[in-house]
Amino acid sequence: MGFSEITSQERALRVLQGTLRTKRIPNAFLFIGDPYIGKTRAAVVYAKALNCYNSEIDACDICISCKKIEQGIHPDVKILAPEKNTITVDSIREVEEFVSFRPLEGKYKVVIIKEAHKMNNAAANAFLKTVEEPPIDTVIILICENIFGLPEPLISRCFKLYFTPLPTKKVKEIFPDVEDGVIRIIMGKPGLFTSRDILKEIQWFNSTLKNIIEKNKKSPWKDNEEVKWWIDLLCIFLRDCIVRIFLKESSNGNFISAYCSILPTDFKLKKGVSLEHLFELYGELQNIKRSIDLNLNKSIVWNYVISLFGSLIAKH
């Protein structure tokens, strides 16, 4: 299938195929965007297209090179992911050694670094030299959801491509049997369906809302990914409230989460909360989400969230 399997990322794919068509291949890419929207998949397809035996502008998916890359056994393609939520300098040293040799079977050595924003300072500084002076026939692709987590010199030396969440209509086409409320919950990130039990996650989220109302100071989060996913769900609740205010609809004077009916309707904001306040809360949650990989203390973050929302929630 090649690039045709990547959905609703036409702009990014047009650029990638343009580099193949003109044979002007950047040494380093930075794929930027939310998780679960196809960045890593696009990087793998691009690696296949670079080394495909049957095509120069796409992946055929039938040649031995494409098959090896798909199976993760091609000697010239390396995919690196964080270990214990961090990419260390030792991992970057392994990458440097990998790219120091010429390709064994393919035309290009390709390194794909997932969640590149999780490089620690030592790793990012060590990797900068590789990006500044890349070996011949080497392509490096950094997958990043939080560009603020990378040093500016590294960002400036990469060719940046932006990926966007999918439209709700497109996600519905991919998963026609999934109810509309769940489709809206994933916010254009279809990869969530294959990586998480969405209904179970929503039940977990709903249970944590009681902790806000009761001002329970113990954080419900196990890791940074849980924090970000929880913030995404809380932002959906705020979005629903904002929509309700815009539409001037209410139920018994309280704005409810009916836009995504799968969220709890008994979790309501007090009457009279302004749009400006909701937008400020939304922005503050996004700031927390962007900063969470900087090793913020989860207990402090949780109690800060309680301070933001605790006085705004209607008690029953």
BAFI-3210 file (N, C-alpha, C; in Angstrom, 3 decimals, decimal comma, padded with zeros to 6 digits):
// residues 316
n [1|2|3|4|5|6|7|8|9|10|11|12|13|14|15|16|17|18|19|20|21|22|23|24|25|26|27|28|29|30|31|32|33|34|35|36|37|38|39|40|41|42|43|44|45|46|47|48|49|50|51|52|53|54|55|56|57|58|59|60|61|62|63|64|65|66|67|68|69|70|71|72|73|74|75|76|77|78|79|80|81|82|83|84|85|86|87|88|89|90|91|92|93|94|95|96|97|98|99|100|101|102|103|104|105|106|107|108|109|110|111|112|113|114|115|116|117|118|119|120|121|122|123|124|125|126|127|128|129|130|131|132|133|134|135|136|137|138|139|140|141|142|143|144|145|146|147|148|149|150|151|152|153|154|155|156|157|158|159|160|161|162|163|164|165|166|167|168|169|170|171|172|173|174|175|176|177|178|179|180|181|182|183|184|185|186|187|188|189|190|191|192|193|194|195|196|197|198|199|200|201|202|203|204|205|206|207|208|209|210|211|212|213|214|215|216|217|218|219|220|221|222|223|224|225|226|227|228|229|230|231|232|233|234|235|236|237|238|239|240|241|242|243|244|245|246|247|248|249|250|251|252|253|254|255|256|257|258|259|260|261|262|263|264|265|266|267|268|269|270|271|272|273|274|275|276|277|278|279|280|281|282|283|284|285|286|287|288|289|290|291|292|293|294|295|296|297|298|299|300|301|302|303|304|305|306|307|308|309|310|311|312|313|314|315|316]
n.u [000,812|002,005|002,462|-000,229|-001,584|-001,459|-003,502|-005,235|-003,073|-002,151|-000,630|001,914|002,694|002,839|005,065|007,054|006,994|007,708|010,393|011,470|010,869|012,323|014,778|016,074|016,995|016,579|018,945|018,092|014,994|012,200|009,421|006,473|003,811|000,657|000,456|-000,323|-001,327|-000,149|002,550|004,870|004,269|004,310|007,012|008,171|007,126|008,342|011,020|010,923|010,283|012,591|014,401|013,284|013,081|011,531|010,329|010,833|009,596|007,788|006,677|006,704|005,896|006,178|008,678|011,825|013,232|011,289|009,667|011,427|011,925|009,361|009,032|010,905|013,560|015,474|018,838|019,706|018,000|017,004|015,090|014,514|013,418|012,286|013,704|012,526|011,174|012,994|015,476|018,704|022,210|023,750|022,139|022,123|024,804|024,872|023,350|025,023|027,191|025,886|025,223|027,702|028,713|028,571|025,562|024,361|022,606|020,616|019,849|019,967|020,855|018,637|017,437|015,046|013,746|011,705|009,510|011,307|011,580|012,089|014,745|017,477|019,496|022,227|022,108|020,829|022,707|024,880|023,834|023,525|025,871|025,946|023,724|024,517|026,765|026,075|026,522|027,212|024,535|022,610|019,644|017,891|015,153|013,292|010,789|008,343|006,296|006,305|007,794|009,082|010,604|013,042|016,396|017,039|019,169|019,232|016,652|016,684|018,302|016,950|014,635|011,447|008,296|004,825|002,250|-001,229|-004,177|-006,780|-009,787|-013,030|-014,925|-013,358|-012,118|-014,344|-014,936|-012,835|-013,284|-016,094|-017,900|-017,677|-019,040|-020,322|-019,739|-017,377|-015,700|-015,426|-014,098|-011,441|-010,305|-009,367|-007,254|-006,541|-004,850|-005,115|-007,076|-005,882|-003,867|-004,776|-007,261|-010,013|-012,598|-012,206|-010,259|-011,729|-013,547|-011,744|-010,860|-013,255|-013,573|-011,501|-012,345|-013,926|-012,046|-011,202|-013,485|-013,720|-011,383|-009,101|-005,807|-003,997|-002,191|-003,573|-002,103|000,167|002,318|003,946|002,589|000,023|-000,729|-000,840|-002,807|-004,989|-005,258|-005,997|-008,573|-009,855|-009,754|-011,546|-013,921|-013,951|-014,109|-016,652|-018,195|-017,657|-018,751|-021,420|-021,974|-021,597|-023,675|-025,733|-027,151|-028,513|-028,856|-031,036|-029,840|-027,180|-024,187|-023,618|-021,905|-022,790|-022,103|-020,031|-021,266|-020,359|-018,830|-019,072|-022,246|-022,804|-020,754|-020,235|-019,822|-019,970|-022,711|-022,556|-019,868|-017,408|-016,761|-014,189|-012,767|-012,897|-011,449|-008,968|-008,383|-008,268|-006,043|-004,071|-004,015|-003,029|-000,483|000,591|000,556|002,413|004,691|005,085|006,883|009,215|009,827|008,095|006,818|004,438|002,584|002,525|001,586|-000,951|-002,229|-002,188|-003,943|-006,289|-006,548|-007,151|-009,598|-011,179|-012,792|-014,619|-016,347|-019,583|-021,263|-022,983]
n.v [-001,216|001,233|004,788|005,300|004,122|005,820|008,022|011,063|012,867|014,489|016,750|016,474|014,012|014,652|016,285|014,461|012,539|014,234|014,750|012,281|012,049|014,135|013,445|014,760|014,385|015,124|015,057|014,905|014,655|016,118|014,978|016,270|016,389|015,360|012,331|009,031|009,543|008,783|009,381|007,795|005,590|006,765|007,392|004,840|003,886|005,726|005,009|002,487|003,241|004,650|002,585|000,767|-001,836|-001,848|000,590|004,133|006,184|005,383|002,813|-000,559|-002,765|-005,464|-006,318|-007,750|-005,969|-004,085|-005,851|-006,781|-004,422|-003,858|-006,004|-005,424|-006,277|-005,399|-004,722|-002,118|-000,301|001,278|001,462|003,446|003,649|005,278|004,174|003,356|005,766|007,617|008,758|007,923|008,934|006,733|005,234|006,943|006,818|004,247|004,635|006,388|004,695|002,873|004,390|004,978|003,175|002,173|001,548|-001,827|-003,501|-001,888|001,299|003,438|004,204|004,277|005,925|005,890|007,715|007,385|009,411|011,567|013,839|013,007|012,727|013,026|015,802|015,269|013,287|014,656|016,670|015,108|013,935|016,034|016,580|014,456|015,046|017,504|016,831|014,645|011,210|009,969|008,951|008,575|008,817|010,482|010,342|012,089|011,556|013,462|014,850|016,984|019,707|021,535|020,147|019,637|020,758|023,973|024,237|021,626|021,335|023,303|022,226|020,276|019,071|020,105|018,572|018,729|016,979|016,329|015,896|013,587|014,337|014,021|012,741|011,234|009,440|008,029|006,738|004,958|003,414|002,239|000,920|001,877|003,731|007,112|008,787|007,717|008,016|010,788|011,146|010,287|012,295|012,604|010,784|007,985|005,842|005,335|003,432|001,010|000,868|001,275|000,402|001,904|002,281|001,252|003,015|005,366|004,797|004,658|007,341|008,664|007,767|009,078|011,677|012,007|012,306|014,904|016,362|015,549|016,505|014,934|014,400|012,620|011,612|010,194|009,139|006,998|007,302|009,566|009,395|008,663|010,983|012,842|011,701|011,776|014,546|015,183|014,055|015,563|018,023|017,573|017,546|020,261|021,421|020,578|021,998|024,598|024,553|024,195|026,624|028,415|027,565|028,188|026,395|024,461|022,383|022,246|024,555|023,991|023,437|020,722|017,634|016,742|016,688|014,872|012,179|010,051|010,794|011,616|012,774|013,811|015,299|018,469|021,937|024,819|027,093|029,993|030,181|031,727|032,092|033,066|032,229|029,450|029,106|029,981|027,975|025,777|026,471|026,462|023,769|022,667|023,777|022,428|019,831|020,036|020,418|018,219|016,161|017,140|016,122|016,885|017,011|014,665|014,577|017,218|018,456|017,271|018,279|020,925|020,940|020,272|022,606|024,353|023,440|022,561|024,463|025,090|023,082|021,795|020,712|017,775]
n.w [000,000|000,662|000,725|000,512|002,596|004,699|006,334|005,713|005,887|003,871|003,149|004,429|003,327|000,647|000,596|001,430|-000,654|-002,675|-002,096|-002,698|-005,399|-006,571|-005,761|-003,727|-000,822|002,494|005,205|007,803|009,386|011,120|012,474|013,483|015,797|017,323|019,340|017,999|015,416|013,082|012,551|013,101|011,527|008,983|008,861|008,758|006,329|004,623|004,984|003,806|001,175|000,453|000,191|-001,493|-003,941|-006,212|-006,727|-006,933|-005,706|-003,858|-001,558|-002,404|-001,010|-001,535|-002,312|-001,180|000,430|001,361|002,800|004,784|006,223|007,156|008,863|010,730|010,537|008,821|007,979|007,637|008,725|011,606|014,526|017,234|020,566|023,611|026,723|029,836|029,846|028,860|026,565|026,410|026,531|025,962|024,251|022,067|021,355|020,337|018,047|016,660|016,133|014,495|012,179|011,252|009,473|006,022|004,067|004,140|002,658|001,534|-000,120|001,553|004,917|007,585|010,388|012,843|015,382|017,976|019,931|020,328|021,836|024,348|024,786|026,994|028,236|027,794|025,829|023,715|023,152|022,361|020,099|018,402|016,960|015,146|013,575|012,549|011,023|009,114|008,193|004,853|002,689|004,688|006,576|009,029|011,168|013,363|015,650|017,097|019,607|021,247|020,644|022,170|023,891|022,771|022,067|020,637|018,651|017,581|016,542|014,543|012,589|011,334|008,869|008,967|009,411|009,689|011,310|011,576|013,695|012,717|010,842|012,376|010,790|009,054|010,815|011,594|009,211|009,128|011,389|011,375|013,066|015,590|018,278|018,121|020,314|021,405|019,228|019,156|021,536|021,093|019,653|016,946|016,783|015,606|016,208|018,875|019,244|018,704|020,537|023,100|025,583|025,119|026,300|028,871|029,757|029,838|031,877|033,992|033,989|034,636|037,248|038,526|038,589|040,808|042,737|042,399|043,112|045,764|046,669|046,978|047,730|046,708|043,921|040,917|038,863|037,113|035,367|033,002|030,553|031,287|032,609|030,488|028,848|030,609|030,895|028,277|028,218|030,197|028,965|026,917|028,353|029,149|026,631|025,877|027,705|026,889|024,321|024,995|026,261|024,169|022,514|024,097|025,631|028,276|031,187|033,693|034,543|034,711|032,917|030,860|030,013|027,332|024,710|024,219|025,095|026,522|028,640|032,160|033,206|035,642|036,473|036,800|036,024|038,157|038,107|036,094|035,416|033,461|029,890|029,361|031,597|031,281|028,903|029,787|031,667|029,970|028,395|030,390|031,132|028,774|028,805|031,003|029,995|027,908|029,384|030,963|030,401|031,314|033,683|035,812|039,125|039,886|041,964|042,865|040,527|040,350|042,665|042,010|039,839|041,222|042,710|040,666|039,626|041,716|043,086|041,189|040,562|040,647|043,539|044,637]
ca.u [000,000|002,874|001,949|-001,694|-002,143|-001,446|-004,766|-005,465|-001,832|-001,775|000,419|003,191|003,042|003,210|006,452|007,913|007,099|008,448|011,838|011,840|010,747|013,411|016,022|016,680|016,630|017,212|019,620|017,382|013,613|011,525|007,983|005,883|002,361|000,126|000,662|-001,387|-001,931|000,494|003,910|005,814|003,939|004,811|008,473|008,492|006,831|009,385|012,215|010,721|010,367|013,999|015,165|012,470|013,701|010,620|009,830|011,716|008,804|006,843|007,028|005,881|005,446|006,315|010,090|012,438|013,612|010,082|009,223|012,335|011,694|008,075|009,215|011,882|014,801|016,387|020,079|020,007|016,940|017,001|014,053|014,896|012,356|012,782|013,699|012,168|010,695|014,112|016,481|019,965|023,370|024,204|021,338|022,592|026,099|024,559|022,928|026,218|027,931|025,079|025,295|029,103|029,000|027,779|024,455|024,729|021,727|019,790|020,482|020,109|020,676|017,548|017,251|013,792|013,777|010,374|009,446|012,640|011,576|012,474|016,205|017,993|020,386|023,466|021,798|020,550|023,967|025,694|023,208|023,616|027,007|025,552|022,808|025,279|027,681|025,526|027,235|026,608|023,476|021,947|018,475|017,459|013,794|012,924|009,346|008,251|005,000|006,543|009,001|009,743|011,501|014,308|017,176|016,848|020,135|018,841|015,444|017,006|019,047|016,060|013,550|010,268|007,017|003,785|001,141|-002,401|-005,220|-007,696|-011,172|-013,917|-015,555|-012,390|-011,963|-015,570|-014,796|-011,879|-013,903|-017,537|-018,705|-017,447|-020,059|-019,873|-019,166|-015,995|-014,960|-015,090|-013,157|-010,054|-009,831|-008,647|-006,046|-007,032|-003,942|-005,528|-007,903|-005,032|-002,878|-005,411|-008,648|-010,582|-013,712|-011,626|-009,579|-012,753|-014,024|-010,692|-010,907|-014,445|-013,358|-010,579|-013,026|-014,401|-010,932|-011,202|-014,610|-013,413|-010,075|-008,159|-004,498|-003,136|-002,218|-004,038|-001,311|001,326|003,432|003,683|001,603|-001,293|-001,027|-001,215|-004,091|-005,987|-005,461|-006,775|-009,971|-010,399|-009,930|-012,794|-014,987|-013,976|-014,605|-018,102|-018,773|-017,544|-019,749|-022,733|-022,148|-021,771|-024,994|-026,699|-027,991|-028,197|-029,767|-031,238|-028,936|-025,785|-023,699|-023,303|-021,038|-023,640|-021,495|-019,454|-022,149|-019,709|-018,285|-020,114|-023,098|-022,927|-019,578|-020,686|-019,269|-020,941|-023,396|-021,958|-018,457|-017,311|-015,986|-012,796|-012,174|-012,744|-010,340|-007,739|-008,149|-007,860|-004,662|-003,182|-003,876|-002,129|000,873|001,026|000,805|003,676|005,821|005,112|008,069|010,362|009,878|007,350|006,344|003,035|001,758|002,354|000,721|-002,312|-002,793|-002,404|-005,187|-007,371|-006,715|-007,758|-010,950|-011,952|-013,786|-015,525|-017,200|-020,833|-021,407|-024,320]
ca.v [000,000|002,397|006,019|005,332|003,642|006,927|008,724|012,479|013,614|014,734|017,768|015,877|012,966|015,312|016,727|013,285|011,982|015,202|014,541|011,063|012,303|015,027|012,869|015,716|013,763|015,737|014,113|014,791|015,117|016,208|014,771|016,918|016,269|014,569|010,882|008,172|010,064|008,221|009,873|006,674|004,783|007,490|007,255|003,481|003,828|006,498|004,164|001,456|003,873|004,973|001,363|-000,159|-002,331|-001,753|001,947|005,188|007,244|004,793|001,464|-001,549|-003,706|-006,860|-006,671|-008,257|-004,839|-003,592|-006,857|-006,788|-003,209|-004,042|-006,990|-004,915|-007,060|-004,865|-004,313|-000,705|000,526|001,144|002,225|003,630|004,157|005,537|003,141|003,976|007,125|008,498|008,352|008,265|009,128|005,412|004,882|007,775|006,264|003,097|005,183|006,919|003,561|002,278|005,184|005,170|002,224|002,319|000,583|-003,205|-004,030|-000,859|002,515|004,399|003,874|005,090|005,849|006,482|007,867|007,662|010,271|012,177|014,882|012,407|012,702|013,892|016,833|014,668|012,595|015,657|017,321|014,141|013,667|017,235|016,453|013,536|015,763|018,556|016,218|013,298|010,337|009,893|007,954|008,352|009,648|010,412|010,856|012,278|011,623|014,360|015,474|018,192|020,295|022,317|019,267|019,493|022,002|024,738|023,897|020,366|021,612|024,130|021,452|019,240|019,440|019,914|018,212|018,756|016,049|016,841|014,905|013,316|014,796|013,022|011,988|010,270|008,387|007,219|005,880|003,897|002,563|002,506|000,262|002,517|004,753|008,482|009,361|007,262|008,640|012,157|011,083|010,085|013,578|012,480|009,968|006,607|004,873|005,028|002,229|-000,189|000,894|001,408|000,000|003,231|002,271|001,055|004,267|006,355|004,444|005,102|008,798|009,057|007,503|010,069|012,957|012,077|012,791|016,370|016,847|015,285|017,124|013,889|014,914|011,569|011,589|008,921|008,842|006,129|007,775|010,788|009,138|008,727|012,402|013,489|011,139|012,320|015,957|015,182|013,789|016,720|019,083|017,261|018,042|021,717|021,733|020,398|023,125|025,784|024,390|024,430|028,061|029,033|027,210|028,681|025,285|024,036|021,424|022,672|025,647|023,564|022,993|019,306|017,034|015,963|016,607|013,523|011,646|008,972|011,377|011,611|013,960|014,347|016,128|019,732|023,181|025,681|028,051|031,318|030,167|032,474|031,533|033,459|031,357|028,112|029,154|030,064|026,636|024,926|026,822|026,037|022,316|022,403|024,106|021,314|018,686|020,263|020,446|017,050|015,342|017,755|015,471|017,576|016,150|014,363|014,930|018,678|018,763|016,879|019,225|022,175|020,752|020,372|024,022|025,025|022,994|022,191|025,474|025,334|021,930|021,797|019,571|017,176]
ca.w [000,000|000,660|001,324|000,467|003,863|005,665|006,118|006,062|006,105|002,476|003,018|004,807|002,364|-000,606|000,751|001,461|-001,996|-003,484|-001,895|-003,425|-006,832|-006,996|-005,222|-002,791|000,452|003,679|006,095|009,088|009,441|012,403|012,308|014,653|015,901|018,426|019,205|017,462|014,181|011,903|012,300|013,042|010,351|007,816|008,849|008,305|004,892|003,944|004,999|002,786|-000,147|000,190|-000,076|-002,281|-005,172|-007,357|-006,929|-006,416|-005,067|-002,919|-001,117|-003,107|000,020|-001,958|-002,480|000,043|001,269|002,039|003,760|005,937|007,020|007,815|009,935|011,687|010,485|007,797|008,660|007,423|009,333|013,077|015,218|018,635|021,436|024,966|027,744|031,115|029,568|028,546|025,585|027,063|025,671|025,518|023,078|020,955|020,932|019,488|016,753|015,997|015,605|013,419|010,949|010,843|008,404|004,815|003,992|003,797|001,622|000,910|-000,642|002,647|006,329|008,124|011,836|013,296|016,839|018,487|021,126|020,405|022,871|025,622|024,956|028,048|027,700|027,301|024,573|022,678|022,780|021,629|018,806|017,577|016,046|014,081|012,688|011,870|010,060|008,905|007,251|003,532|002,511|005,975|006,839|010,429|011,352|014,767|015,874|018,252|019,876|022,041|020,077|023,210|024,632|022,046|022,004|019,405|017,587|016,951|015,759|013,371|011,596|010,798|007,966|009,809|008,811|010,704|011,147|012,286|013,995|011,621|011,038|012,964|009,702|008,529|011,819|011,519|008,036|009,451|012,413|011,224|014,089|016,887|018,521|017,889|021,531|021,526|018,123|019,562|022,654|020,679|019,122|015,688|016,942|015,428|016,796|020,245|019,251|018,668|021,610|024,411|025,779|025,301|027,263|030,201|030,110|030,175|033,211|034,922|034,055|035,385|038,676|039,074|038,761|042,190|043,559|042,320|043,911|047,177|046,921|047,386|047,339|046,153|042,460|040,352|037,674|037,273|034,557|032,237|029,510|031,941|032,870|029,227|028,421|031,531|030,529|027,036|028,542|030,911|027,960|026,222|029,221|029,032|025,289|025,901|028,442|026,031|023,258|025,582|026,491|022,857|021,997|025,068|026,073|029,634|031,813|035,088|034,868|034,721|031,626|030,997|029,008|026,446|023,377|024,287|026,134|027,259|029,861|033,200|033,213|036,995|036,727|036,223|036,533|038,822|037,261|035,994|035,009|032,206|028,778|029,519|032,618|030,692|027,958|030,585|032,208|028,852|028,068|031,468|031,011|027,644|029,273|031,847|029,121|027,180|030,310|031,847|030,142|031,985|034,999|036,849|040,209|039,590|043,115|042,835|039,384|040,700|043,625|041,273|039,090|042,201|043,047|039,514|039,336|042,889|043,456|040,063|040,343|041,417|044,457|044,584]
c.u [000,847|002,234|000,429|-002,327|-002,158|-002,633|-004,709|-004,209|-001,261|-000,607|001,799|003,635|003,455|004,664|007,405|008,087|007,824|009,951|012,329|011,856|011,914|014,784|016,804|016,239|017,328|017,879|018,881|015,995|013,184|010,032|007,309|004,371|001,955|000,459|-000,544|-002,036|-001,160|001,911|004,909|005,546|004,451|006,328|008,888|008,236|007,897|010,690|012,112|010,864|011,808|014,785|014,422|013,181|012,843|010,109|010,808|010,941|007,789|007,370|006,115|005,271|005,551|007,772|010,678|012,830|012,415|009,623|010,114|012,117|010,392|008,198|010,234|013,202|015,751|017,654|020,398|018,954|016,889|015,919|014,391|013,726|012,918|012,740|013,504|011,892|011,805|014,969|017,824|021,096|023,917|023,439|021,790|023,956|025,883|024,130|024,129|027,060|027,208|025,251|026,732|029,512|028,093|026,643|024,924|023,918|020,978|020,599|020,767|020,078|019,594|017,444|015,960|013,819|012,397|010,459|010,802|012,719|011,956|013,982|016,583|019,029|021,663|023,245|021,576|021,832|024,865|025,151|023,340|024,743|026,671|024,638|023,545|026,184|027,219|026,371|026,499|025,585|022,811|020,780|018,034|016,078|013,482|011,411|009,114|006,830|005,158|007,863|009,778|010,706|012,840|015,066|017,045|017,881|019,789|017,621|015,791|017,721|018,221|015,033|012,249|009,018|005,972|002,648|-000,009|-003,381|-006,194|-009,070|-012,033|-014,554|-014,627|-012,176|-013,171|-015,518|-013,863|-012,488|-015,422|-018,397|-018,551|-018,450|-019,474|-019,215|-017,710|-015,134|-014,532|-014,049|-011,713|-009,473|-008,927|-007,375|-006,419|-006,137|-004,299|-006,335|-007,064|-004,053|-003,491|-006,813|-009,425|-011,681|-013,210|-010,941|-010,591|-013,336|-013,020|-010,731|-012,090|-014,267|-012,432|-011,252|-013,568|-013,299|-010,835|-012,289|-014,319|-012,084|-009,088|-006,770|-003,569|-003,286|-002,690|-003,172|-000,104|002,550|003,009|002,620|000,193|-001,692|-001,542|-002,565|-005,218|-006,289|-006,265|-008,262|-010,608|-010,626|-011,188|-013,981|-015,100|-014,511|-016,117|-018,795|-018,761|-018,582|-021,139|-022,990|-022,375|-023,175|-026,126|-027,703|-027,578|-029,214|-029,858|-030,241|-027,480|-025,379|-023,190|-022,470|-021,836|-023,039|-020,766|-020,176|-021,497|-019,050|-019,417|-020,922|-023,251|-021,696|-019,823|-019,944|-020,373|-021,540|-022,655|-020,486|-018,333|-016,514|-014,510|-012,080|-011,934|-011,582|-008,996|-007,381|-007,642|-006,401|-003,674|-002,972|-002,932|-000,682|001,437|001,386|002,134|004,890|006,023|006,341|009,344|010,462|009,249|006,878|004,837|002,122|001,493|001,421|-000,729|-002,953|-003,003|-003,693|-006,386|-007,633|-007,390|-009,241|-011,819|-013,057|-014,823|-016,526|-018,420|-020,920|-022,851|-024,697]
c.v [001,270|003,604|006,068|004,835|004,722|007,835|010,182|013,232|014,012|015,710|017,195|014,834|013,557|015,778|015,523|012,682|012,928|015,047|013,302|011,310|013,149|014,527|013,876|015,295|014,493|014,674|013,911|015,412|015,250|016,114|015,243|016,735|015,405|013,088|010,217|008,717|009,646|008,672|008,731|005,803|005,456|007,371|005,881|003,343|004,588|005,700|003,065|002,048|004,211|003,755|000,346|-000,550|-002,059|-000,353|002,950|006,269|006,692|003,428|000,469|-002,559|-005,176|-007,270|-007,089|-007,127|-004,308|-004,565|-006,894|-005,575|-003,338|-004,986|-006,551|-005,644|-006,560|-004,334|-002,824|000,231|000,236|002,037|002,248|004,229|004,394|004,291|003,824|005,466|008,115|007,896|008,849|008,427|007,789|004,955|005,672|007,292|005,049|003,560|005,690|005,794|002,942|003,050|005,387|004,225|002,486|001,294|-000,798|-003,740|-002,948|000,303|003,519|003,679|004,817|004,839|006,580|006,516|008,299|008,488|010,934|013,264|014,334|012,177|013,555|014,843|016,250|013,976|013,583|016,340|016,384|013,923|014,851|017,129|015,533|014,222|016,851|017,995|014,787|012,486|010,291|008,770|007,578|009,324|009,405|011,049|010,896|012,413|012,395|014,905|016,779|018,811|021,100|021,468|019,053|020,803|022,666|024,402|022,601|020,571|022,321|023,363|020,325|019,850|019,103|019,602|018,109|017,796|016,517|015,720|014,764|013,930|013,664|012,141|010,911|009,121|007,457|006,287|004,702|002,900|002,768|001,919|000,884|003,645|006,157|009,103|008,973|007,872|010,048|012,164|011,019|011,297|013,414|011,668|008,486|005,547|004,502|003,726|000,956|-000,242|000,950|000,800|001,270|003,244|002,089|002,330|005,332|006,075|004,875|006,614|009,266|008,846|008,541|011,417|013,121|012,614|014,308|016,934|016,695|015,893|016,133|014,252|013,875|011,510|010,230|008,420|007,965|006,663|009,009|010,586|009,164|010,167|013,063|012,996|011,680|013,782|016,059|014,985|014,957|017,889|018,841|017,771|019,566|022,151|021,632|021,565|024,393|025,733|024,694|025,919|028,777|028,779|027,675|027,605|024,903|023,016|021,769|023,746|025,277|023,082|021,565|018,808|016,147|015,826|015,286|012,803|010,556|009,482|011,542|012,909|014,545|015,166|017,466|020,916|023,991|026,668|029,386|031,346|030,787|031,721|031,841|032,556|029,952|028,069|029,239|028,688|025,691|025,192|026,360|024,524|021,948|022,730|022,975|020,116|018,830|020,129|019,148|016,184|015,957|017,261|016,308|016,572|015,931|014,744|016,434|019,088|018,439|017,871|020,596|022,097|020,858|021,833|024,784|024,707|022,772|023,181|025,729|024,219|022,007|020,550|019,093|016,609]
c.w [000,000|001,331|001,354|001,760|004,931|005,361|006,570|006,467|004,740|002,339|003,324|003,780|001,022|-000,564|000,716|000,065|-002,943|-003,321|-002,637|-004,932|-007,356|-006,567|-004,373|-001,382|001,606|004,544|007,403|008,977|010,897|012,127|013,596|014,650|017,075|018,243|018,549|016,189|012,931|011,626|012,150|011,823|009,082|007,706|008,333|006,805|004,100|003,898|003,946|001,387|-000,514|-000,271|-000,935|-003,579|-006,408|-007,645|-006,335|-005,677|-004,070|-002,485|-001,813|-002,152|-000,391|-002,158|-001,134|000,981|002,051|003,120|004,996|006,833|007,796|009,008|010,981|011,677|009,403|008,470|008,536|008,007|010,831|013,653|016,703|019,401|022,825|025,837|029,091|030,943|029,218|027,426|026,117|026,053|025,180|024,277|021,855|020,464|020,018|018,093|015,976|015,396|014,405|012,109|010,468|009,718|007,204|004,819|003,532|002,625|000,859|000,368|000,477|003,991|006,863|009,626|012,184|014,826|017,322|019,773|021,368|021,472|024,242|025,728|026,157|027,453|027,113|025,967|023,440|022,219|021,982|020,221|017,852|016,561|014,882|013,081|011,909|010,776|009,779|007,931|005,911|003,487|003,833|006,124|008,278|010,540|012,846|014,860|017,164|018,405|020,643|021,604|021,114|024,032|023,966|022,038|020,641|018,326|016,858|016,060|014,456|012,271|010,989|009,847|008,672|008,978|009,917|010,333|012,039|012,623|012,840|011,893|011,581|011,898|009,170|009,518|011,790|010,318|008,323|010,427|012,389|012,336|015,479|017,088|018,475|019,118|021,701|020,427|018,520|020,673|022,162|019,956|017,898|015,753|016,823|016,040|018,219|020,314|019,286|019,824|023,005|024,407|026,146|026,363|028,691|030,674|030,526|031,564|034,275|035,096|034,888|036,888|039,308|039,304|040,177|043,104|043,528|043,220|045,402|047,611|047,543|046,852|046,736|044,638|041,945|039,199|037,998|036,522|033,753|031,167|030,079|032,215|031,602|028,721|029,301|031,192|029,238|027,329|029,298|029,951|027,130|027,042|029,116|027,668|025,238|026,599|027,594|024,921|023,802|025,804|025,172|022,305|022,915|025,465|027,490|030,112|033,294|035,504|034,888|033,338|031,756|029,832|028,066|025,053|023,220|025,424|026,963|028,545|030,886|033,216|034,608|037,391|036,032|036,827|037,215|037,824|037,258|035,656|033,620|031,147|028,937|030,514|032,060|029,709|028,690|031,165|031,127|028,489|029,123|031,441|029,867|028,009|030,141|030,984|028,382|028,102|031,081|031,621|030,725|033,428|036,109|037,898|040,042|040,746|043,152|041,700|039,723|041,650|042,994|040,470|040,026|042,555|041,910|039,389|040,571|043,241|042,352|039,852|041,251|042,276|044,452|045,945]
res [m|g|f|s|e|i|t|s|q|e|r|a|l|r|v|l|q|g|t|l|r|t|k|r|i|p|n|a|f|l|f|i|g|d|p|y|i|g|k|t|r|a|a|v|v|y|a|k|a|l|n|c|y|n|s|e|i|d|a|c|d|i|c|i|s|c|k|k|i|e|q|g|i|h|p|d|v|k|i|l|a|p|e|k|n|t|i|t|v|d|s|i|r|e|v|e|e|f|v|s|f|r|p|l|e|g|k|y|k|v|v|i|i|k|e|a|h|k|m|n|n|a|a|a|n|a|f|l|k|t|v|e|e|p|p|i|d|t|v|i|i|l|i|c|e|n|i|f|g|l|p|e|p|l|i|s|r|c|f|k|l|y|f|t|p|l|p|t|k|k|v|k|e|i|f|p|d|v|e|d|g|v|i|r|i|i|m|g|k|p|g|l|f|t|s|r|d|i|l|k|e|i|q|w|f|n|s|t|l|k|n|i|i|e|k|n|k|k|s|p|w|k|d|n|e|e|v|k|w|w|i|d|l|l|c|i|f|l|r|d|c|i|v|r|i|f|l|k|e|s|s|n|g|n|f|i|s|a|y|c|s|i|l|p|t|d|f|k|l|k|k|g|v|s|l|e|h|l|f|e|l|y|g|e|l|q|n|i|k|r|s|i|d|l|n|l|n|k|s|i|v|w|n|y|v|i|s|l|f|g|s|l|i|a|k|h]
***
